[in-house]
């Protein structure tokens, strides 16, 4: 089955909402279907004949043409920075791609740390994804409410747990709506119930309680996820080129971090390529030629290993998305990123020289 993802920060009960309504933007024309059937373990499965795993995004036209296919699922991965004052769940209720499920980045996370939305354990991820109705034979497409933002994080999460049939919707919900495609609004129903079930499942795992049968088996890829100690060693070894996706002002230490109590600055030896530089004006991923030019301008060699980070491991995944388009499919993310680094009493911090 094919899946599209939307990410939500909101963690209030999903069922206490208003009645659903439907919005229709009429669309003219038709599109050729791009999916074919294959089998995995004797069951029908999503075929990637029309999409390459080396291409990390799909277009809104492709999604519209395949949206009703039974082997396609959509996940809403909308998430926003703490200082943006936006509510993903409320925005989902107002408008989302028809049939989209909810994927809560903060909810489907490690509950044993005070760091935000860290990658959960294999068991916890499998339990939450199974509760959403996702199986290993499914394909996954992820979108969010900003174009390409938090959807890249969920794309990376699935890949970190061994599920490669996952893509980001290029341009996200804004491009979908700008193309005139239908959206719907709902406050209850299957998506809300599944999101609640996913939250309950992950809580049970971390509390050591039994959960229901798993439909999704993980195969963790440790090389996708870097730890604090690995980043410390890289400062000395300089084996990996380290790219930070935060704004230049935060990187230089002249603008505050969005999270209280966290100083700004950067990890010594890292370079700053703010994540918006991976995108064009319509929030779609740059072409290969444009991406190659950007990394070259910033002194990044595509022939050498690369490591990415940001504030909390979300926008670093947009850098990974861009590098993936260039054929670098094994880029790690420092999951704790700047928030973890800045919280340590003994980690070195660099700032710009005035």
Residue pairs with C-beta under 8 A, 6 or more apart in sequence:
1 45
1 46
1 70
1 71
1 72
1 73
1 134
1 135
1 137
1 138
1 139
2 35
2 46
2 66
2 69
2 71
2 72
2 73
2 138
2 139
2 140
2 141
2 165
3 72
3 73
3 74
3 75
3 101
3 134
3 138
3 139
3 140
3 141
3 142
3 166
4 63
4 72
4 73
4 74
4 75
4 97
4 100
4 140
4 141
4 142
4 143
4 169
5 74
5 75
5 76
5 77
5 101
5 103
5 140
5 141
5 142
5 143
5 151
5 154
5 155
5 166
6 74
6 75
6 76
6 77
6 78
6 88
6 92
6 96
6 97
6 100
6 101
6 102
6 103
6 142
6 143
6 144
6 145
6 151
6 173
7 75
7 76
7 77
7 78
7 79
7 88
7 103
7 104
7 105
7 142
7 144
7 150
7 151
7 153
7 154
8 76
8 77
8 78
8 79
8 88
8 89
8 92
8 102
8 103
8 104
8 105
8 106
8 107
8 195
9 78
9 79
9 80
9 87
9 88
9 89
9 104
9 105
9 106
10 87
10 88
10 89
10 90
10 104
11 104
11 106
11 107
11 199
12 89
13 196
14 89
14 102
14 188
14 192
14 193
14 195
14 196
15 188
15 192
15 193
15 196
17 93
17 187
17 188
17 192
18 93
18 187
19 187
19 188
20 184
20 185
20 186
20 187
20 188
20 189
21 185
21 186
22 184
22 185
23 95
23 182
23 183
23 184
23 185
24 182
25 177
25 180
25 181
25 182
25 183
26 180
27 64
27 179
27 180
27 181
27 182
28 180
30 65
31 61
31 62
31 64
31 65
32 65
33 65
33 66
33 69
34 50
34 51
34 62
34 65
34 66
35 46
35 47
35 50
35 66
35 69
35 71
35 72
36 47
36 49
36 50
37 44
37 45
37 47
37 71
38 44
38 45
38 46
38 47
39 45
40 136
40 137
41 137
43 137
44 71
44 137
45 71
45 137
45 138
46 71
46 72
46 137
46 138
46 139
46 165
48 139
48 165
51 58
51 62
51 139
51 167
53 164
53 165
53 329
54 324
54 327
54 329
55 167
55 325
56 155
56 167
56 168
56 285
56 321
56 324
56 325
57 148
57 167
57 168
57 169
57 170
57 284
57 285
57 321
57 325
58 141
58 167
58 168
58 169
58 170
59 170
59 171
60 169
60 170
60 171
60 175
60 176
60 179
60 181
61 179
63 74
63 97
63 141
63 169
63 176
64 176
64 179
64 181
66 72
67 74
67 97
67 98
67 99
71 138
71 139
72 139
72 141
73 99
73 101
73 133
73 134
73 138
73 139
73 140
74 97
74 99
74 100
74 101
74 141
74 143
75 100
75 101
75 102
75 103
75 132
75 140
75 141
75 142
75 143
75 154
76 88
76 92
76 96
76 97
76 100
76 101
76 102
76 103
76 143
76 144
76 191
77 103
77 105
77 142
77 143
77 144
77 150
77 151
77 153
77 154
78 88
78 91
78 92
78 144
78 145
78 146
78 149
78 150
78 173
79 88
79 105
79 106
79 117
79 144
79 149
79 150
79 153
79 314
80 86
80 88
80 145
80 146
80 150
81 258
81 311
82 258
82 259
83 258
86 145
88 145
89 102
91 145
92 100
92 102
93 185
93 186
93 187
94 185
95 173
95 177
95 183
95 184
95 185
96 173
96 183
96 184
96 185
96 186
97 143
97 173
97 176
97 181
97 183
97 184
98 182
98 183
98 184
100 143
100 191
101 132
101 133
101 191
101 194
101 195
102 191
102 192
102 194
102 195
103 132
103 142
103 154
103 195
103 198
104 195
104 198
104 199
105 117
105 150
105 153
105 154
105 314
106 116
106 117
107 128
107 195
107 198
107 199
107 202
108 120
108 124
108 125
108 128
108 129
108 157
108 198
108 202
109 116
109 117
109 118
109 119
109 120
109 202
110 118
110 119
110 120
110 121
110 124
111 120
111 124
111 202
111 203
111 206
112 206
115 312
115 336
115 339
115 340
115 343
116 259
116 312
116 339
117 153
117 312
117 313
117 314
118 313
118 335
118 336
119 125
119 157
119 160
119 225
119 313
119 335
120 128
120 202
121 205
122 161
122 218
122 220
123 205
124 201
124 202
124 205
124 206
125 157
125 161
125 216
125 218
126 161
126 214
126 216
126 217
126 218
127 198
127 201
127 202
127 204
127 205
127 211
127 212
127 214
128 198
128 199
128 201
128 202
129 198
129 216
130 201
130 212
130 213
130 214
130 215
130 216
131 194
131 197
131 198
131 200
131 201
131 212
132 194
132 195
132 197
132 198
133 194
133 215
134 140
134 215
134 216
135 215
135 216
136 163
136 215
136 216
136 217
138 165
139 165
139 166
139 167
140 155
140 158
140 163
140 165
140 166
140 167
141 166
141 167
141 168
141 169
142 151
142 152
142 154
142 155
142 158
142 166
142 167
142 168
142 169
143 151
143 168
143 169
143 172
143 173
143 176
144 150
144 151
144 172
144 173
145 172
145 173
145 174
146 172
146 174
146 283
147 171
147 172
147 174
147 175
147 279
147 282
147 283
147 284
148 168
148 170
148 171
148 172
148 278
148 279
148 283
148 284
148 285
148 318
148 321
149 172
149 283
149 314
149 315
149 318
150 314
151 168
151 169
151 172
152 168
152 314
152 315
152 317
152 318
152 320
152 321
153 313
153 314
153 317
154 166
155 166
155 167
155 168
155 317
155 321
156 224
156 317
156 320
156 333
158 166
159 166
159 221
159 224
160 220
160 221
160 224
160 225
161 218
161 219
161 220
161 221
162 218
162 219
162 220
162 221
163 216
163 218
168 285
168 321
169 175
169 176
170 284
170 285
171 178
171 282
171 283
171 284
172 283
173 183
174 282
174 283
175 282
175 283
175 284
176 183
177 183
178 282
186 192
201 211
201 212
204 210
204 211
205 211
223 330
223 332
224 330
224 331
224 332
224 333
225 332
225 333
225 335
226 307
226 332
226 333
226 334
226 335
227 334
227 335
227 336
228 334
228 336
228 340
228 341
228 344
228 347
230 334
231 242
231 267
231 307
231 309
231 334
231 341
232 347
234 240
234 242
234 269
234 307
235 267
235 268
235 269
235 348
238 269
239 305
240 304
240 305
240 306
240 307
240 332
241 271
241 300
241 301
241 304
241 305
241 306
241 307
242 267
242 269
242 270
242 271
242 306
242 307
242 308
242 309
243 270
243 271
243 272
243 273
243 298
243 300
243 306
243 307
243 308
243 309
243 319
244 251
244 266
244 267
244 270
244 271
244 272
244 273
244 308
244 309
244 310
244 316
244 338
245 273
245 274
245 275
245 308
245 309
245 310
245 315
245 316
245 318
245 319
246 266
246 272
246 274
246 310
246 311
246 315
246 338
247 255
247 274
248 272
248 274
249 255
249 264
250 256
250 257
250 264
250 311
250 338
251 264
251 265
251 266
251 270
251 272
251 352
252 264
252 265
252 266
252 272
252 351
252 352
253 263
253 264
253 265
253 266
253 349
253 350
253 351
253 352
254 264
254 351
254 352
255 264
256 264
257 263
257 264
257 311
257 338
257 339
257 342
258 311
259 311
259 312
259 339
262 338
262 339
262 342
262 343
263 342
263 349
264 342
264 351
265 342
265 349
265 350
265 351
266 272
266 338
266 349
266 350
266 351
267 309
267 338
267 341
267 347
267 348
267 349
267 350
268 348
268 349
268 350
270 309
271 298
271 299
271 300
273 294
273 295
273 298
273 300
273 319
275 310
275 315
275 316
275 318
275 319
277 294
278 285
278 286
278 291
278 294
278 318
278 319
278 321
278 322
279 285
279 286
279 318
280 286
280 290
285 291
285 321
285 322
285 325
286 294
286 322
288 325
288 326
291 322
291 323
291 325
291 326
292 302
292 326
294 322
295 302
295 323
295 326
300 306
302 323
302 326
302 328
306 323
306 328
306 331
307 331
307 332
307 333
307 334
308 316
308 317
308 319
308 320
308 323
308 331
308 332
308 333
308 334
309 316
309 333
309 334
309 337
309 338
309 341
310 316
310 319
310 337
310 338
311 337
311 338
311 339
312 336
312 337
312 338
312 339
313 333
313 334
313 335
313 336
313 337
316 333
316 334
316 337
317 333
319 331
320 331
320 333
323 331
324 331
334 341
341 347
341 349
342 349
